[in-house]
Amino acid sequence: MVFVWLAVCIIAVLLELLTPTALISIWFAVGGAIGILTACIALPLWVQITCFVIVSIVSM
């Protein structure tokens, strides 16, 4: 699952680089980083997704 979160981070950063005038997807990269951390400590998938959503929303 770590690789899925890593892909989310990379895609979000690439999308952000393609739209330099506005902050569009960097928040999802931050949420993806938290997803990586929660996956590394082997939390259940629902906890990973919940942390991703909460951190992405708070980052906005």
C-alpha positions as a printed NumPy array, in Angstrom:
array([[  0.   ,   0.   ,   0.   ],
       [  2.991,   2.285,   0.484],
       [  3.543,   2.353,  -3.267],
       [ -0.027,   3.484,  -3.883],
       [  0.427,   6.426,  -1.519],
       [  3.787,   7.189,  -3.122],
       [  2.071,   7.271,  -6.525],
       [ -0.572,   9.644,  -5.116],
       [  2.185,  11.968,  -3.883],
       [  4.093,  11.891,  -7.156],
       [  0.996,  12.473,  -9.285],
       [ -0.148,  15.337,  -7.054],
       [  3.273,  17.012,  -7.226],
       [  3.441,  16.58 , -11.002],
       [ -0.028,  18.085, -11.393],
       [  1.055,  20.971,  -9.202],
       [  4.128,  21.548, -11.363],
       [  1.929,  21.657, -14.47 ],
       [ -0.237,  24.402, -12.921],
       [  2.317,  26.849, -11.477],
       [ -0.101,  29.765, -11.125],
       [ -2.367,  28.18 ,  -8.534],
       [ -2.12 ,  25.738,  -5.681],
       [ -4.331,  22.947,  -6.946],
       [ -3.061,  19.572,  -5.803],
       [ -0.222,  20.101,  -3.351],
       [ -2.652,  19.405,  -0.519],
       [ -3.111,  15.862,  -1.769],
       [  0.653,  15.365,  -1.814],
       [  0.733,  16.272,   1.887],
       [ -2.142,  13.88 ,   2.54 ],
       [ -0.336,  11.196,   0.545],
       [  2.749,  11.633,   2.7  ],
       [  0.608,  10.962,   5.751],
       [ -0.817,   7.959,   3.922],
       [  2.725,   6.657,   3.485],
       [  3.434,   7.087,   7.186],
       [  0.254,   5.312,   8.228],
       [  0.968,   2.471,   5.781],
       [  4.504,   2.089,   7.154],
       [  3.157,   1.498,  10.649],
       [  0.663,  -1.014,   9.211],
       [ -2.556,   0.735,  10.135],
       [ -5.74 ,  -0.553,   8.463],
       [ -6.698,   0.84 ,   5.068],
       [ -9.701,   2.722,   6.429],
       [ -7.407,   4.559,   8.884],
       [ -4.993,   5.416,   6.075],
       [ -7.78 ,   6.814,   3.911],
       [ -9.299,   8.726,   6.828],
       [ -5.931,  10.29 ,   7.695],
       [ -5.372,  11.176,   4.03 ],
       [ -8.745,  12.909,   3.757],
       [ -8.449,  14.767,   7.066],
       [ -4.89 ,  15.984,   6.429],
       [ -5.721,  17.025,   2.866],
       [ -8.73 ,  19.038,   4.05 ],
       [ -6.834,  20.641,   6.941],
       [ -3.935,  21.508,   4.612],
       [ -6.29 ,  23.476,   2.378]])
